[in-house]
Amino acid sequence: MHTKASGNANGYLCAIERNQNGKYNVRVRAVFAPEAKQPGAGREANGHRTGWMLPVYFLASSFNGAMKKLEEALQLLQKNEARLRFWGVERTDDPNLAGDLLKEFGLGLDRRRDFPRKAAELDVARERPVPASLLAPVRRILADSVAQERPVDRAASVAGD
């Protein structure tokens, strides 16, 4: 799935939900920026310069564990953009390649089309580590989204009794 990214930065849309087993399901939509222009390369025609998106997810048993894993996942996505691009844009003949690459990182390919409304956005320059200072607002937004879920869950369980 191709999409635009602003400037030369990769964008990440992060959301967290609790599943029926009480685990935290963290979803990330990574939007990778188009490659920088190279004079005389002539690569625009074959699609190498377009941005692209990779939706991934992982499960964690605690909120703190989810935030730690999210930081690791963002760092891995940033660091391994070229390897992931091979599958995400080039679409190799092996459909399991992305799954294998993501499993290596402890992630799964998120095939769901819908995305939670309450999500945190973050932009990071291509091929740069994710600074910890950018993760603090993400953590707050995700904590708020989980806190907002809880009263709804309690109300549903009380109504069912």
C-alpha positions, -999 to +999 in steps of 0.1 A: +000+000+000+016+033-011+011+065+008+027+099+012+051+108+040+060+144+048+095+155+036+122+131+044+107+117+076+091+084+084+057+086+101+044+063+128+008+061+139+006+041+172-025+028+190-031+005+219-061-016+229-067-043+254-080-076+241-104-100+257-076-118+275-064-085+291-033-083+269-022-050+253-025-051+216-002-024+202-007-015+165+018+006+145+013+020+110+047+028+097+046+052+067+081+053+052+092+084+033+101+085-003+137+080-011+158+111-016+162+122-052+194+111-068+204+131-099+203+110-131+191+079-113+159+077-133+142+056-107+110+075-104+093+056-132+096+022-115+081+034-082+112+033-060+107+069-048+072+066-036+064+064+001+049+031+014+032+018+045+037-012+067+011-020+094+024-041+122+013-052+157+025-070+188+010-081+221+023-073+256+011-084+291+016-050+308+014-013+297+050-007+307+061-038+287+041-025+258+058+008+258+093-008+261+085-031+232+070-001+212+103+018+216+122-013+204+098-019+175+102+017+163+139+015+165+139-018+145+115-004+118+138+027+114+170+006+113+157-021+089+137+001+065+157-012+035+151-049+043+114-043+049+111-022+017+122-052-002+090-069+007+068-039+012+074-022-022+091-047-044+066-075-035+088-106-037+074-139-049+075-152-013+044-138+005+058-152+038+090-131+036+075-101+055+060-124+081+094-140+086+112-107+088+086-093+112+087-125+134+124-120+136+116-086+153+088-100+174+061-082+153+032-094+132+018-081+100-015-063+108-040-071+082-069-052+098-081-021+078-097-002+107-076+017+131-085+030+166-095+067+167-073+075+197-037+072+183-004+089+187+016+102+157+053+106+155+077+116+127+113+106+126+140+114+101+148+085+078+175+062+089+178+079+123+172+064+158+139+074+175+148+099+202+134+091+236+121+127+238+096+119+211+083+089+229+071+107+261+040+123+244+033+090+226+032+072+260+009+098+275-016+096+246-016+058+246-020+057+284-050+080+280-066+058+254-063+027+276-076+046+306-107+057+285-113+020+276-116+008+312-148+025+323-166+012+292-154-024+299-166-022+335-200-008+325-204-036+300-195-063+326-219-048+352-247-046+326-241-083+317-244-095+354 
